[in-house]
């Protein structure tokens, strides 16, 4: 695989605040990425930097091998769909879709028309009269039908109901299989998208704290539960990502266990349970290593 984005030592400061802090990673072609992190972690700033919408403070960005700032050639291969995408109030969805081919060389009008039907989008209604879900549907349709070699979805699907979000996930996978490209999903709905993701990048306080394949991360932590004394004895000396205690019972989340360690835990009467991708990311981005806070949710 070759990298479509290469970021090295990337920093973006707003005064004394480092919204992105010394980030280094790459995005390979034809993979679906999850860019995950808490509110204010730096996800949107990072995407804006990669797509040339803001200027970096330090480091470097290569987008298809080039500097993205004011680079129409490189940016013609990118689609960036935001949650709060703005359109002229007097526009109608049909105007957005009609103008899309000017910006996206791979635009598929037939696919867009199919998506309009899927999302029941009223293409002749003025933008200012649309619901939040209908506005979200416009962004999703543009992002999918653009078939851009690099497509960013910055939570535009949060306005969709559960049925419409599932349609989005299904159409994304179907079209990705036929027309591979690099897709980056920035979202709080980690449990919903976890099966779509092939690679995960987690940013926290501007720093990249996790950059690994989704398969590797799914098996990288285990919850150990049982009597407090048995759990304490088994987890002594281990890094503990999370713990819950109630009376004489304890539940502790630890890192990956070897087959031998799993056998030892079971022999000690302990129960082992896998940790979901969402639970893992909540654990590693919660500074006190305790419970998840309200910045994370499994509902829109």
C-alpha positions as CSV (number, residue, x, y, z in Angstrom):
1,X,0.0,0.0,0.0
2,X,1.0,3.6,-0.5
3,X,0.2,6.5,1.8
4,X,-2.3,9.1,0.6
5,X,-1.5,11.3,3.7
6,X,1.8,11.5,5.6
7,X,1.9,13.6,8.7
8,X,5.1,14.2,10.7
9,X,5.5,16.2,13.9
10,X,2.3,18.1,13.1
11,X,1.4,20.8,15.6
12,X,-1.3,23.5,15.5
13,X,-1.4,26.1,18.3
14,X,-4.0,28.6,19.1
15,X,-2.2,30.9,21.5
16,X,-0.8,28.6,24.3
17,X,-3.2,25.8,23.4
18,X,-1.9,23.0,21.2
19,X,-5.0,21.7,19.4
20,X,-2.8,19.2,17.6
21,X,0.5,18.3,19.3
22,X,3.4,16.7,17.5
23,X,1.2,14.2,15.6
24,X,2.9,11.7,13.3
25,X,0.9,9.1,11.3
26,X,0.0,8.1,7.8
27,X,-3.3,7.2,6.0
28,X,-2.8,4.4,3.5
29,X,-4.8,4.0,0.3
30,X,-8.0,1.9,0.3
31,X,-8.7,1.5,4.0
32,X,-11.5,2.7,6.2
33,X,-10.2,4.6,9.2
34,X,-11.8,5.6,12.5
35,X,-10.5,9.0,13.8
36,X,-11.7,8.8,17.3
37,X,-11.4,10.9,20.5
38,X,-13.3,13.0,23.0
39,X,-15.0,16.3,22.2
40,X,-12.3,18.9,21.8
41,X,-9.5,16.3,21.4
42,X,-8.4,17.8,18.0
43,X,-10.1,15.6,15.5
44,X,-11.7,18.4,13.4
45,X,-8.6,20.6,13.6
46,X,-6.5,17.7,12.3
47,X,-8.8,17.1,9.3
48,X,-8.9,20.8,8.5
49,X,-5.1,20.9,8.5
50,X,-4.9,17.8,6.2
51,X,-7.4,19.3,3.8
52,X,-5.6,22.7,3.6
53,X,-8.3,24.6,5.5
54,X,-5.9,25.8,8.2
55,X,-2.2,26.5,8.5
56,X,0.0,24.4,10.7
57,X,2.3,25.8,13.4
58,X,5.0,23.1,13.0
59,X,5.7,19.8,11.3
60,X,4.7,18.7,7.8
61,X,1.7,17.3,5.9
62,X,1.9,15.6,2.5
63,X,-1.4,15.0,0.7
64,X,-0.9,12.7,-2.2
65,X,2.8,13.7,-1.9
66,X,2.1,17.4,-2.0
67,X,1.5,20.3,0.4
68,X,-2.3,20.6,0.7
69,X,-2.4,24.4,1.2
70,X,-3.9,26.2,-1.8
71,X,-3.2,23.1,-3.9
72,X,-6.2,22.5,-6.1
73,X,-4.6,19.5,-7.8
74,X,-4.2,17.6,-4.5
75,X,-7.5,18.8,-3.0
76,X,-9.5,17.7,-6.1
77,X,-9.0,14.1,-4.8
78,X,-10.5,15.0,-1.4
79,X,-14.0,15.2,-0.1
80,X,-14.5,16.6,3.4
81,X,-18.0,16.4,4.8
82,X,-18.7,18.2,8.1
83,X,-21.5,17.8,10.6
84,X,-22.3,21.5,10.3
85,X,-21.9,21.8,6.6
86,X,-23.3,25.1,5.4
87,X,-25.2,25.8,2.2
88,X,-26.9,29.0,0.9
89,X,-30.4,29.2,2.4
90,X,-32.1,29.6,-1.0
91,X,-30.3,26.5,-2.3
92,X,-32.2,23.3,-2.7
93,X,-30.6,19.8,-2.4
94,X,-30.9,19.4,-6.2
95,X,-28.6,22.5,-6.6
96,X,-26.0,20.9,-4.3
97,X,-26.1,17.7,-6.2
98,X,-26.0,19.4,-9.6
99,X,-22.9,21.4,-8.6
100,X,-21.1,18.5,-7.1
101,X,-19.5,17.3,-10.4
102,X,-17.6,20.7,-10.6
103,X,-15.7,19.7,-7.4
104,X,-15.5,15.9,-7.6
105,X,-14.1,14.3,-10.8
106,X,-15.4,10.9,-9.8
107,X,-18.9,12.0,-9.1
108,X,-21.5,9.3,-9.8
109,X,-24.9,11.0,-10.5
110,X,-26.7,7.6,-10.8
111,X,-25.4,6.6,-7.4
112,X,-26.4,10.0,-5.9
113,X,-30.0,9.5,-7.3
114,X,-30.2,6.1,-5.6
115,X,-29.1,7.6,-2.3
116,X,-31.6,10.4,-2.6
117,X,-34.3,7.7,-2.7
118,X,-32.7,5.7,0.1
119,X,-32.7,8.7,2.4
120,X,-36.0,10.0,1.2
121,X,-34.4,13.4,0.6
122,X,-36.8,16.1,-0.7
123,X,-34.6,17.6,-3.4
124,X,-36.9,20.5,-4.3
125,X,-37.3,21.8,-0.7
126,X,-35.2,24.9,0.2
127,X,-32.2,24.2,2.5
128,X,-33.6,26.4,5.2
129,X,-36.7,24.3,5.4
130,X,-34.9,21.0,5.8
131,X,-34.7,19.1,9.1
132,X,-31.4,18.3,10.7
133,X,-31.6,14.7,9.5
134,X,-32.3,15.9,5.9
135,X,-29.3,18.2,6.0
136,X,-27.2,15.3,7.3
137,X,-28.4,13.2,4.4
138,X,-27.1,15.8,1.9
139,X,-23.6,15.5,3.3
140,X,-23.7,11.8,3.4
141,X,-24.9,11.6,-0.2
142,X,-22.2,14.0,-1.4
143,X,-19.5,12.1,0.5
144,X,-20.5,8.7,-0.9
145,X,-21.3,9.7,-4.5
146,X,-18.1,11.9,-4.8
147,X,-16.1,8.7,-4.8
148,X,-13.1,10.9,-3.9
149,X,-9.9,8.9,-3.3
150,X,-9.8,10.4,0.2
151,X,-13.1,11.1,1.9
152,X,-13.5,12.5,5.4
153,X,-16.8,12.2,7.3
154,X,-16.7,14.5,10.3
155,X,-19.8,13.2,12.1
156,X,-22.2,14.4,9.4
157,X,-24.4,11.3,10.1
158,X,-25.2,12.3,13.7
159,X,-28.4,14.0,12.5
160,X,-29.7,10.8,10.9
161,X,-32.0,8.4,12.8
162,X,-31.0,4.8,13.5
163,X,-32.5,3.5,10.3
164,X,-30.9,6.1,8.1
165,X,-27.5,5.6,9.8
166,X,-27.7,1.9,9.0
167,X,-28.4,2.7,5.4
168,X,-25.3,4.9,5.3
169,X,-23.1,2.1,6.8
170,X,-24.6,-0.4,4.3
171,X,-24.1,1.8,1.3
172,X,-20.6,2.8,2.4
173,X,-19.5,-0.8,2.6
174,X,-21.2,-1.8,-0.6
175,X,-19.7,1.0,-2.6
176,X,-16.3,0.7,-0.9
177,X,-16.2,-3.0,-2.0
178,X,-16.7,-1.9,-5.7
179,X,-14.8,1.4,-5.6
180,X,-12.1,1.2,-3.0
181,X,-10.8,4.5,-1.6
182,X,-9.5,5.9,1.7
183,X,-12.4,6.8,4.0
184,X,-12.0,8.5,7.4
185,X,-14.9,8.4,9.9
186,X,-14.8,10.7,12.8
187,X,-17.5,9.7,15.2
188,X,-18.7,9.2,18.8
189,X,-20.9,6.3,17.7
190,X,-18.0,3.9,18.0
191,X,-20.1,0.7,18.7
192,X,-22.1,1.4,15.5
193,X,-19.1,1.8,13.2
194,X,-16.6,-0.6,14.9
195,X,-17.3,-3.4,12.4
196,X,-16.6,-1.0,9.5
197,X,-13.2,0.2,10.7
198,X,-10.0,-1.4,9.4
199,X,-7.7,1.0,11.2
200,X,-8.1,3.2,14.3
201,X,-6.3,6.5,15.2
202,X,-7.2,7.9,18.6
203,X,-6.3,11.5,19.5
204,X,-6.5,12.9,23.0
205,X,-5.6,16.4,24.0
206,X,-4.1,16.9,20.6
207,X,-1.7,13.9,20.8
208,X,-2.0,10.6,18.9
209,X,-2.2,8.0,21.6
210,X,-3.3,5.0,19.5
211,X,-2.6,4.1,15.9
212,X,-3.2,0.4,15.1
213,X,-5.4,-2.0,13.1
214,X,-8.9,-2.4,14.4
215,X,-8.5,-6.2,14.6
216,X,-5.4,-5.8,16.9
217,X,-7.2,-3.3,19.1
218,X,-10.4,-5.4,19.5
219,X,-8.4,-8.1,21.3
220,X,-6.0,-5.9,23.2
221,X,-7.9,-5.7,26.5
222,X,-9.9,-8.0,28.8
223,X,-12.2,-7.5,31.7
224,X,-11.3,-9.8,34.7
225,X,-14.1,-10.3,37.2
226,X,-14.5,-12.2,40.5
227,X,-13.8,-12.0,44.2
228,X,-11.8,-8.9,45.1
229,X,-8.9,-10.9,46.6
230,X,-8.6,-13.2,43.5
231,X,-8.8,-10.3,41.1
232,X,-6.2,-8.3,43.0
233,X,-3.9,-11.2,43.1
234,X,-4.2,-11.9,39.4
235,X,-3.8,-8.2,38.3
236,X,-1.0,-7.3,40.7
237,X,1.8,-5.6,38.7
238,X,-0.4,-5.1,35.6
239,X,-1.4,-1.8,34.0
240,X,-5.1,-1.4,35.0
241,X,-7.2,0.6,32.5
242,X,-10.3,0.6,34.6
243,X,-11.7,-0.9,37.8
244,X,-15.1,-1.3,39.5
245,X,-15.5,-2.6,43.0
246,X,-18.6,-3.5,44.9
247,X,-18.3,-5.1,48.3
248,X,-16.2,-8.2,48.0
249,X,-16.5,-8.3,44.2
250,X,-14.2,-6.6,41.6
251,X,-14.1,-6.0,37.9
252,X,-10.8,-4.9,36.3
253,X,-9.9,-4.1,32.7
254,X,-6.3,-5.1,31.8
255,X,-4.3,-5.4,28.6
256,X,-4.0,-8.4,26.4
257,X,-3.7,-11.8,28.1
258,X,-1.8,-14.7,26.8
259,X,-3.4,-18.2,26.5
260,X,-1.5,-19.2,29.6
261,X,-2.6,-16.2,31.6
262,X,-6.2,-16.8,30.5
263,X,-6.0,-20.4,31.8
264,X,-4.5,-19.2,35.1
265,X,-7.4,-16.7,35.5
266,X,-10.0,-19.3,34.8
267,X,-8.3,-21.7,37.2
268,X,-8.5,-19.0,39.9
269,X,-12.3,-18.8,39.4
270,X,-12.2,-15.5,37.5
271,X,-14.5,-14.6,34.7
272,X,-13.0,-13.1,31.5
273,X,-14.9,-10.9,29.0
274,X,-13.7,-9.1,25.9
275,X,-13.6,-5.3,25.8
276,X,-15.4,-3.6,22.9
277,X,-13.6,-1.1,20.8
278,X,-15.7,1.7,22.3
279,X,-15.0,0.6,25.9
280,X,-11.3,0.4,25.2
281,X,-11.1,3.9,23.8
282,X,-13.2,5.3,26.6
283,X,-10.7,3.7,29.0
284,X,-7.6,5.1,27.4
285,X,-9.0,8.6,26.9
286,X,-10.4,8.9,30.5
287,X,-7.5,10.6,32.4
288,X,-8.4,9.1,35.8
289,X,-8.8,5.6,34.3
290,X,-12.2,5.3,35.9
291,X,-15.5,5.5,34.3
292,X,-16.5,7.0,30.9
293,X,-17.8,10.5,31.1
294,X,-20.7,12.2,29.2
295,X,-18.5,13.2,26.3
296,X,-19.0,9.7,25.0
297,X,-22.3,8.2,24.0
298,X,-23.8,5.3,22.0
299,X,-26.8,7.4,21.0
300,X,-27.1,10.5,18.9
